[in-house]
C-alpha cells in the first residue's frame, strides 16, 4: 500500500515520518528461544563489569521499528539481554505487525501491545507464551491517525493510546486473554488553540498516575497536559484538569517519581525539562519553570525522561545532541539537579528504557539503527556496555521482566 500523504511539519518541528494508510496485517506466530527465568533484584547494583563474578541471567527484549521505511524492520524484533553485561542477542521477528513504533506490557506479563503509527491508526495485542513464544492476537483501530504512544491501566482492563497526528486519545477494553475489544472512547484535544508554529493538537503520550486515580495525556501541539478520570466500568474519560506549559515549549513525554507527587516533563521545542507537582486528590499537575538539559544553546529535541526505581536519578534522551542528560533527584522528588551529559553512542535517541532493577539503561537510536546499553552505577553514573546492537530504525526498546 502506498504511503498516505502527511501534512508538512510545522516550523520548528522535526519531521516524524511518512504515515501509511490502511489497518494492520493479519495475525502471525513467531517462536523465539526459551529464556531463563529472571531473578528479581532488590537494590540497584553497581555498574556491571565486562566479566561479572556474580550470577547472571538472560531476559527478553522487544524492539519497535517502522516497517514502512526503507531499511526499517519487518515487525517487532525479539532479543535477549544479559543482566550482567547488557549484551544483546538477536531473535526472530514477530511478523504481521505494521509500524510498531511504541510497545507497552500488560501488568500480568502475559501480553504486550503495539501502536501502528500510520494514517489509519491501530493498536495490536501480542500474547507472550510461557516457552518464549509470541502470538499476534489481532488489532483494533484507534479512531485517529499516527498513534505514537500507548500504556495499560494498572487494573489491566484498559489500553490507553495517543494519536499524534489527529491530536486525540483512545481507550480500548482488554479481555481476559489479553486481546482487545472495540474502542470505548475517543477524545480529541480541541482546545486550547495550538501553540506557536503548531498546525493542531498532537497527543504524544498517555499514562496513568502512580496512584491509579487519573490518566494524563501530554499534547505537544497545544502545550498542555490534560488530566482525565477513567470510568473503569465504561472505559470512558472525563477531563478534570489542565496544565498549561510555556507557549511553544512542545511538551512530549513525562515520567513520574515513584513517590507519586512529582513528574518530570520533557519539552522538545524549547529544550527544557520541567518538574511538575502532582496532586493525587484532584489530578492537578502544576508545572515549574523550565530547566536546562545541559546540551547548550539551540534546540536539541529532548525526547523522553526515565526515573530509576529508587527515585534517585532521572535520565533524558536528547535527539539533536545525541546525548543522555543525568539529573540527581532531591527534595523527595521536588528538585532536579543537573549533573552532566554523556554521548549516547548513536544517532537520534528516540526512546529510553531501564531494566526492571534499574541496573541497565537502553537507548533506541532511530537514525543509526542501533540500541546502546549502559550500566547504571549507585551514583547514577553511566558506563557503556559493549558495542551498539544493530536494530533496523530502532524507535522503541522494551526490556521485559
ZASE-625663 format. One record per residue (C-alpha): residue number from 1; chain; x, y, z. Coordinates in nm, 3 decimals, m for minus. Example, Ala and Ser with C-alpha at 12.3 -4.5 7.8 and 13.67 -1.06 7.14 Angstrom:
<atoms>
lonu;kolnu;xx;yy;zz
1;A;1.230;m0.450;0.780;
2;A;1.367;m0.106;0.714;
</atoms>
This chain:
<atoms>
lonu;kolnu;xx;yy;zz
1;A;0.000;0.000;0.000;
2;A;0.135;0.345;m0.089;
3;A;0.212;0.588;0.190;
4;A;m0.067;0.831;0.266;
5;A;0.031;1.199;0.244;
6;A;0.114;1.363;0.576;
7;A;0.073;1.735;0.645;
8;A;0.403;1.925;0.630;
9;A;0.556;1.956;0.979;
10;A;0.503;2.293;1.139;
11;A;0.807;2.523;1.152;
12;A;1.039;2.424;1.434;
13;A;0.906;2.067;1.450;
14;A;1.122;1.771;1.342;
15;A;0.951;1.565;1.070;
16;A;0.830;1.239;1.221;
17;A;0.800;1.012;0.917;
18;A;0.562;0.927;0.633;
19;A;0.242;0.769;0.759;
20;A;0.078;0.476;0.585;
21;A;m0.292;0.427;0.530;
22;A;m0.473;0.103;0.600;
23;A;m0.510;m0.125;0.901;
24;A;m0.275;m0.382;1.046;
25;A;m0.194;m0.704;0.872;
26;A;m0.327;m1.039;0.995;
27;A;m0.201;m1.228;1.297;
28;A;0.116;m1.436;1.286;
29;A;0.307;m1.664;1.520;
30;A;0.682;m1.649;1.574;
31;A;0.878;m1.875;1.807;
32;A;1.179;m1.746;1.996;
33;A;1.432;m1.936;2.205;
34;A;1.322;m2.002;2.562;
35;A;1.481;m1.752;2.801;
36;A;1.600;m1.822;3.153;
37;A;1.357;m1.714;3.424;
38;A;1.495;m1.389;3.569;
39;A;1.566;m1.342;3.938;
40;A;1.419;m1.015;4.059;
41;A;1.677;m0.787;4.213;
42;A;1.630;m0.560;4.511;
43;A;1.856;m0.256;4.549;
44;A;2.029;m0.122;4.240;
45;A;2.370;m0.285;4.195;
46;A;2.693;m0.122;4.088;
47;A;2.758;m0.094;3.713;
48;A;2.809;m0.436;3.560;
49;A;3.174;m0.507;3.469;
50;A;3.265;m0.676;3.143;
51;A;3.304;m1.013;3.321;
52;A;3.085;m1.005;3.632;
53;A;3.164;m1.252;3.907;
54;A;2.807;m1.282;4.035;
55;A;2.521;m1.491;3.894;
56;A;2.372;m1.380;3.564;
57;A;2.058;m1.446;3.368;
58;A;1.904;m1.350;3.038;
59;A;1.579;m1.166;2.996;
60;A;1.367;m1.095;2.688;
61;A;1.389;m0.767;2.499;
62;A;1.144;m0.637;2.237;
63;A;1.223;m0.377;1.970;
64;A;0.987;m0.135;1.797;
65;A;1.051;m0.001;1.447;
66;A;0.891;0.142;1.134;
67;A;0.808;m0.129;0.883;
68;A;0.712;0.124;0.613;
69;A;1.053;0.291;0.587;
70;A;1.334;0.179;0.360;
71;A;1.579;m0.008;0.578;
72;A;1.318;m0.043;0.851;
73;A;1.211;m0.357;1.028;
74;A;0.960;m0.625;0.931;
75;A;0.773;m0.639;1.261;
76;A;0.850;m0.639;1.634;
77;A;1.208;m0.750;1.691;
78;A;1.280;m1.003;1.965;
79;A;1.607;m1.042;2.150;
80;A;1.753;m1.135;2.488;
81;A;1.988;m0.934;2.708;
82;A;2.243;m1.046;2.965;
83;A;2.154;m0.895;3.302;
84;A;2.521;m0.880;3.397;
85;A;2.688;m0.739;3.087;
86;A;2.393;m0.589;2.899;
87;A;2.494;m0.781;2.587;
88;A;2.202;m0.832;2.347;
89;A;2.143;m1.150;2.145;
90;A;1.904;m1.124;1.848;
91;A;1.599;m1.344;1.800;
92;A;1.328;m1.383;1.532;
93;A;1.084;m1.111;1.430;
94;A;0.716;m1.109;1.528;
95;A;0.562;m1.053;1.185;
96;A;0.213;m0.931;1.100;
97;A;0.251;m0.603;1.293;
98;A;0.275;m0.278;1.097;
99;A;0.482;0.021;1.215;
100;A;0.511;m0.087;1.582;
101;A;0.684;0.233;1.692;
102;A;0.589;0.203;2.060;
103;A;0.541;m0.101;2.284;
104;A;0.388;m0.145;2.630;
105;A;0.348;m0.454;2.852;
106;A;0.041;m0.577;3.037;
107;A;0.090;m0.582;3.419;
108;A;0.046;m0.961;3.413;
109;A;0.341;m1.001;3.179;
110;A;0.129;m1.222;2.953;
111;A;0.069;m0.969;2.674;
112;A;0.243;m0.678;2.506;
113;A;0.076;m0.407;2.298;
114;A;0.200;m0.208;1.998;
115;A;0.080;0.102;1.818;
116;A;0.053;0.109;1.439;
117;A;0.186;0.457;1.363;
118;A;0.017;0.518;1.029;
119;A;m0.264;0.714;0.871;
120;A;m0.534;0.479;0.993;
121;A;m0.402;0.425;1.344;
122;A;m0.441;0.095;1.523;
123;A;m0.325;m0.096;1.829;
124;A;m0.225;m0.463;1.837;
125;A;m0.213;m0.723;2.114;
126;A;0.062;m0.986;2.122;
127;A;0.045;m1.280;2.365;
128;A;0.366;m1.393;2.535;
129;A;0.380;m1.770;2.575;
130;A;0.542;m1.945;2.874;
131;A;0.801;m2.106;2.650;
132;A;0.920;m1.781;2.497;
133;A;0.678;m1.775;2.205;
134;A;0.470;m1.484;2.079;
135;A;0.130;m1.486;1.910;
136;A;m0.040;m1.185;1.750;
137;A;m0.396;m1.172;1.885;
138;A;m0.531;m0.907;1.649;
139;A;m0.570;m0.532;1.625;
140;A;m0.827;m0.255;1.666;
141;A;m0.846;0.093;1.510;
142;A;m0.772;0.383;1.742;
143;A;m1.011;0.619;1.563;
144;A;m0.725;0.861;1.496;
145;A;m0.408;0.889;1.292;
146;A;m0.043;0.846;1.377;
147;A;m0.063;0.686;1.724;
148;A;0.277;0.721;1.892;
149;A;0.223;0.603;2.250;
150;A;0.017;0.358;2.450;
151;A;0.002;0.226;2.805;
152;A;m0.201;m0.021;3.006;
153;A;m0.410;0.096;3.301;
154;A;m0.287;m0.065;3.627;
155;A;m0.612;m0.264;3.650;
156;A;m0.505;m0.446;3.335;
157;A;m0.851;m0.395;3.186;
158;A;m0.794;m0.091;2.963;
159;A;m0.547;0.008;2.693;
160;A;m0.485;0.381;2.650;
161;A;m0.336;0.525;2.330;
162;A;m0.237;0.869;2.197;
163;A;m0.291;0.967;1.833;
164;A;m0.021;1.221;1.746;
165;A;m0.134;1.338;1.405;
166;A;m0.503;1.380;1.491;
167;A;m0.443;1.500;1.849;
168;A;m0.672;1.252;2.024;
169;A;m0.660;0.981;2.288;
170;A;m0.843;0.647;2.281;
171;A;m0.950;0.371;2.521;
172;A;m0.986;0.001;2.439;
173;A;m1.105;m0.279;2.670;
174;A;m0.870;m0.570;2.736;
175;A;m1.019;m0.920;2.753;
176;A;m0.910;m1.196;2.989;
177;A;m0.685;m1.346;2.722;
178;A;m0.521;m1.006;2.658;
179;A;m0.696;m0.940;2.329;
180;A;m0.857;m0.603;2.258;
181;A;m1.223;m0.511;2.223;
182;A;m1.376;m0.227;2.024;
183;A;m1.285;0.125;2.132;
184;A;m1.493;0.262;2.419;
185;A;m1.387;0.627;2.397;
186;A;m1.208;0.880;2.179;
187;A;m1.132;1.234;2.298;
188;A;m0.988;1.498;2.066;
189;A;m0.795;1.792;2.212;
190;A;m0.990;2.076;2.052;
191;A;m0.877;2.347;2.295;
192;A;m0.674;2.548;2.380;
193;A;m0.559;2.666;2.036;
194;A;m0.238;2.513;1.902;
195;A;0.089;2.664;2.021;
196;A;0.314;2.887;1.808;
197;A;0.409;2.715;1.483;
198;A;0.189;2.414;1.552;
199;A;m0.066;2.301;1.298;
200;A;m0.301;2.146;1.553;
201;A;m0.313;1.925;1.860;
202;A;m0.055;1.644;1.877;
203;A;m0.119;1.397;2.158;
204;A;0.218;1.241;2.227;
205;A;0.174;1.036;2.545;
206;A;m0.096;0.894;2.772;
207;A;m0.016;0.743;3.114;
208;A;m0.186;0.661;3.442;
209;A;m0.071;0.835;3.761;
210;A;0.111;0.612;4.015;
211;A;m0.191;0.614;4.247;
212;A;m0.408;0.488;3.963;
213;A;m0.664;0.763;4.011;
214;A;m0.607;0.969;3.696;
215;A;m0.495;0.945;3.335;
216;A;m0.265;1.216;3.197;
217;A;m0.230;1.300;2.827;
218;A;0.063;1.511;2.708;
219;A;m0.015;1.718;2.397;
220;A;0.280;1.871;2.214;
221;A;0.060;2.077;1.981;
222;A;m0.147;2.259;2.243;
223;A;0.135;2.287;2.501;
224;A;m0.099;2.124;2.753;
225;A;m0.115;1.820;2.981;
226;A;m0.476;1.703;3.021;
227;A;m0.583;1.509;3.330;
228;A;m0.875;1.267;3.295;
229;A;m1.062;1.038;3.526;
230;A;m1.119;0.694;3.374;
231;A;m1.453;0.525;3.436;
232;A;m1.324;0.173;3.492;
233;A;m1.667;0.025;3.425;
234;A;m1.750;0.202;3.098;
235;A;m1.399;0.278;2.971;
236;A;m1.468;0.649;2.921;
237;A;m1.257;0.956;3.001;
238;A;m1.376;1.271;3.180;
239;A;m1.146;1.572;3.189;
240;A;m1.080;1.706;3.540;
241;A;m0.780;1.937;3.499;
242;A;m0.539;2.100;3.255;
243;A;m0.179;2.211;3.298;
244;A;m0.061;2.485;3.063;
245;A;0.304;2.482;2.961;
246;A;0.501;2.772;2.813;
247;A;0.359;2.853;2.466;
248;A;0.575;2.689;2.202;
249;A;0.754;2.460;2.450;
250;A;0.619;2.141;2.295;
251;A;0.571;1.903;2.591;
252;A;0.640;1.548;2.474;
253;A;0.680;1.286;2.749;
254;A;0.665;1.280;3.128;
255;A;0.779;1.030;3.388;
256;A;0.658;1.011;3.747;
257;A;0.878;0.992;4.053;
258;A;0.794;0.668;4.243;
259;A;0.670;0.880;4.536;
260;A;0.379;0.983;4.314;
261;A;0.383;1.354;4.397;
262;A;0.611;1.482;4.118;
263;A;0.658;1.422;3.746;
264;A;0.936;1.523;3.506;
265;A;0.827;1.656;3.168;
266;A;1.050;1.683;2.860;
267;A;0.965;1.976;2.630;
268;A;1.112;1.913;2.287;
269;A;1.076;2.257;2.127;
270;A;1.229;2.483;2.392;
271;A;1.489;2.229;2.505;
272;A;1.384;2.212;2.870;
273;A;1.292;1.972;3.147;
274;A;1.005;2.074;3.376;
275;A;0.942;1.948;3.729;
276;A;0.566;1.924;3.786;
277;A;0.389;1.883;4.120;
278;A;0.102;1.634;4.113;
279;A;m0.198;1.630;4.346;
280;A;m0.341;1.276;4.367;
281;A;m0.666;1.404;4.518;
282;A;m0.758;1.632;4.227;
283;A;m0.534;1.513;3.946;
284;A;m0.397;1.866;3.905;
285;A;m0.048;1.892;3.759;
286;A;0.140;2.215;3.839;
287;A;0.445;2.279;3.617;
288;A;0.751;2.462;3.749;
289;A;0.997;2.664;3.540;
290;A;1.182;2.502;3.252;
291;A;1.526;2.371;3.344;
292;A;1.839;2.320;3.137;
293;A;1.906;1.990;2.963;
294;A;2.279;2.061;2.969;
295;A;2.301;2.048;2.590;
296;A;2.387;2.413;2.530;
297;A;2.213;2.664;2.307;
298;A;1.976;2.569;2.030;
299;A;1.704;2.308;2.014;
300;A;1.815;1.952;2.086;
301;A;1.469;1.792;2.075;
302;A;1.468;1.618;2.415;
303;A;1.260;1.304;2.379;
304;A;1.191;1.107;2.693;
305;A;1.282;1.103;3.062;
306;A;1.311;0.787;3.273;
307;A;1.341;0.758;3.653;
308;A;1.536;0.490;3.840;
309;A;1.330;0.259;4.056;
310;A;1.460;0.413;4.377;
311;A;1.374;0.762;4.252;
312;A;1.733;0.885;4.291;
313;A;1.818;0.971;3.929;
314;A;1.649;1.087;3.611;
315;A;1.786;1.042;3.259;
316;A;1.679;1.233;2.949;
317;A;1.736;1.143;2.584;
318;A;1.844;1.437;2.366;
319;A;1.796;1.355;1.999;
320;A;1.964;1.655;1.835;
321;A;2.258;1.646;2.078;
322;A;2.283;1.265;2.068;
323;A;2.333;1.255;2.441;
324;A;2.184;1.148;2.773;
325;A;2.135;1.404;3.048;
326;A;2.176;1.286;3.407;
327;A;1.991;1.456;3.695;
328;A;2.004;1.388;4.068;
329;A;1.663;1.391;4.237;
330;A;1.642;1.589;4.560;
331;A;1.373;1.717;4.797;
332;A;1.174;1.392;4.787;
333;A;1.126;1.440;4.414;
334;A;1.065;1.815;4.405;
335;A;1.408;1.914;4.272;
336;A;1.623;1.803;3.978;
337;A;1.992;1.888;3.993;
338;A;2.174;1.874;3.659;
339;A;2.482;1.653;3.684;
340;A;2.616;1.602;3.332;
341;A;2.551;1.475;2.982;
342;A;2.715;1.175;2.815;
343;A;2.726;1.073;2.448;
344;A;2.459;0.815;2.368;
345;A;2.679;0.634;2.118;
346;A;2.420;0.653;1.841;
347;A;2.218;0.894;1.630;
348;A;1.878;1.037;1.734;
349;A;1.797;0.858;2.065;
350;A;1.420;0.832;2.031;
351;A;1.335;0.632;2.345;
352;A;1.491;0.512;2.670;
353;A;1.415;0.219;2.899;
354;A;1.558;0.093;3.226;
355;A;1.589;m0.275;3.310;
356;A;1.348;m0.389;3.584;
357;A;1.615;m0.346;3.854;
358;A;1.742;m0.014;3.703;
359;A;2.094;m0.158;3.665;
360;A;2.093;m0.110;3.286;
361;A;1.976;0.173;3.060;
362;A;1.881;0.105;2.698;
363;A;1.861;0.373;2.426;
364;A;1.684;0.317;2.091;
365;A;1.870;0.525;1.830;
366;A;1.645;0.581;1.530;
367;A;1.881;0.720;1.267;
368;A;2.178;0.494;1.339;
369;A;1.950;0.186;1.368;
370;A;2.115;0.079;1.691;
371;A;2.044;0.013;2.058;
372;A;2.310;0.125;2.303;
373;A;2.333;m0.011;2.658;
374;A;2.476;0.148;2.971;
375;A;2.545;0.015;3.318;
376;A;2.390;0.234;3.589;
377;A;2.606;0.289;3.895;
378;A;2.498;0.357;4.255;
379;A;2.586;0.724;4.194;
380;A;2.377;0.728;3.877;
381;A;2.683;0.727;3.653;
382;A;2.651;0.566;3.311;
383;A;2.910;0.323;3.176;
384;A;2.886;0.200;2.818;
385;A;2.825;m0.175;2.797;
386;A;2.972;m0.324;2.483;
387;A;2.918;m0.226;2.121;
388;A;2.588;m0.087;1.986;
389;A;2.338;m0.356;1.890;
390;A;2.211;m0.327;1.528;
391;A;1.832;m0.288;1.509;
392;A;1.657;m0.151;1.196;
393;A;1.519;0.200;1.261;
394;A;1.514;0.139;1.635;
395;A;1.247;0.365;1.787;
396;A;1.147;0.165;2.096;
397;A;1.321;m0.083;2.324;
398;A;1.128;m0.278;2.588;
399;A;1.314;m0.496;2.841;
400;A;1.069;m0.746;2.989;
401;A;1.084;m0.886;3.346;
</atoms>
